[in-house]
Amino acid sequence: MRTFVWQGIDEPRMEIVQVESLDRARGTQIGLVYELRWQLDGSELIVDIGDGPVRHSLEGADFFDVQHAVFFNSLPVLRDGLLLPDATPRDYTMRYVDVPQLTSRLAAQRYQPRGKGVVGFSSGDYSADIEFDGDGFVTDYQDYVRRLHP
């Protein structure tokens, strides 16, 4: 099992994630006004901010994405080899979970390999570059999040 810690750049926020595999992981995210616990178990995601667990299923999405939880950006990058030299841009449909509301919706996202461990991310009008380590986990998400450990 691997443990990662990320810190928000744009606002006070921390997250610790324990990764067993790409489809089994759990995390705790602390924001200004909430504490979120989530658990990914294959095609099911359980999220809880203290009011009881809320379950989400992929329901036609390629992956889950939890607001502010950059672990989920690694999933398409690792599965589809987006850090490889010959990688091409990919479009995904994500089951996006809003925090702290814990509601979910389908969201279109595009990942565009830029080389040297960087992938361009866009969804709607938003875009940013995300840096990944050699194992495919986020180290720096432009002006948003940076990894503290390891």
C-alpha positions in Angstrom: 0.0 0.0 0.0 1.2 3.5 -0.9 0.4 6.7 1.0 0.2 10.2 -0.6 -0.4 13.6 0.9 -1.4 16.6 -1.1 -1.9 20.3 -0.1 -4.2 22.9 -1.7 -2.4 25.9 -3.2 -5.5 27.9 -4.0 -7.1 27.6 -0.5 -6.3 25.7 2.7 -7.0 22.0 2.0 -5.2 18.8 2.8 -5.7 15.2 1.6 -4.1 11.9 2.6 -4.7 8.9 0.3 -3.9 5.2 0.8 -3.7 3.4 -2.5 -4.0 -0.4 -2.6 -4.5 -0.5 -6.4 -6.0 1.7 -9.1 -9.5 0.5 -8.2 -9.1 0.3 -4.4 -8.1 3.3 -2.4 -9.3 5.5 0.4 -8.8 9.1 1.4 -9.5 11.8 3.9 -9.8 15.4 2.7 -9.9 18.4 5.0 -11.2 21.7 3.7 -12.1 24.9 5.4 -15.6 23.8 6.3 -15.7 20.0 5.9 -13.9 16.7 6.4 -14.5 14.2 3.6 -13.8 10.5 3.8 -14.0 8.5 0.6 -13.4 4.9 -0.4 -13.0 3.6 -3.9 -14.0 -0.1 -4.4 -14.0 -1.0 -8.0 -17.1 0.5 -9.7 -18.4 1.9 -6.4 -17.4 5.1 -4.6 -18.5 5.8 -1.0 -18.2 9.4 0.2 -19.0 10.8 3.7 -18.8 14.2 5.4 -20.2 12.9 8.7 -23.8 12.8 7.7 -23.7 9.1 6.7 -22.2 7.4 3.6 -23.4 8.3 0.1 -22.8 5.6 -2.5 -22.1 6.4 -6.2 -21.6 3.9 -9.1 -19.9 4.6 -12.4 -23.3 4.3 -14.3 -21.7 4.7 -17.7 -18.7 6.8 -16.7 -15.1 5.8 -17.4 -13.8 6.8 -14.0 -14.8 8.6 -10.8 -13.5 12.1 -10.0 -14.0 13.7 -6.6 -13.6 17.5 -6.3 -10.2 18.4 -5.0 -9.0 14.8 -4.9 -6.2 14.6 -7.4 -5.7 10.9 -6.9 -8.5 10.4 -9.4 -6.6 12.3 -12.1 -4.0 9.5 -12.1 -6.6 6.8 -13.1 -6.9 7.6 -16.8 -3.2 8.6 -17.0 -2.2 5.2 -15.7 -4.8 3.0 -17.4 -4.2 4.5 -20.8 -0.5 5.2 -20.7 -0.8 9.0 -21.1 2.8 9.5 -19.9 4.2 7.3 -22.7 6.1 9.1 -25.6 3.5 8.0 -28.2 0.4 8.9 -26.1 -2.4 10.7 -27.8 -5.2 13.0 -26.3 -8.1 11.2 -24.8 -11.7 12.2 -23.9 -13.4 10.7 -20.9 -16.8 10.8 -19.2 -16.3 11.0 -15.5 -18.7 10.4 -12.6 -17.9 13.7 -10.9 -18.7 14.1 -7.2 -19.1 17.7 -5.9 -17.8 18.4 -2.4 -19.2 19.0 0.2 -22.6 18.4 -1.4 -21.7 14.8 -2.4 -23.9 14.9 -5.4 -22.6 13.5 -8.6 -23.0 14.2 -12.3 -21.4 13.1 -15.6 -18.6 15.4 -16.7 -16.6 15.5 -19.9 -12.9 15.7 -19.4 -10.0 15.8 -21.9 -6.4 14.7 -21.1 -3.7 15.8 -23.5 -0.2 14.4 -23.1 2.4 17.2 -23.3 5.6 15.1 -22.6 8.0 15.0 -19.7 5.4 13.9 -17.2 2.9 16.7 -18.0 -0.7 16.2 -19.1 -3.0 19.0 -20.0 -6.4 18.7 -18.4 -9.6 20.4 -19.5 -13.3 20.3 -18.6 -15.7 22.9 -19.9 -13.9 26.3 -19.8 -11.3 25.1 -17.2 -7.8 24.0 -18.2 -4.6 23.3 -16.4 -1.3 21.4 -16.7 -0.8 18.5 -14.3 2.6 17.1 -13.5 3.0 13.4 -12.7 5.8 11.3 -11.2 7.3 8.3 -13.0 4.6 6.1 -11.4 1.8 8.2 -12.7 0.7 10.0 -9.5 0.2 13.8 -9.4 3.0 15.9 -8.0 1.8 19.3 -9.0 -1.6 20.5 -10.4 -1.1 24.0 -11.8 -2.0 26.7 -9.2 -4.3 24.2 -7.4 -2.6 21.3 -5.5 1.0 20.1 -4.8 2.1 16.8 -3.3 3.9 16.9 0.0 4.6 13.1 0.5 6.3 11.1 -0.8 
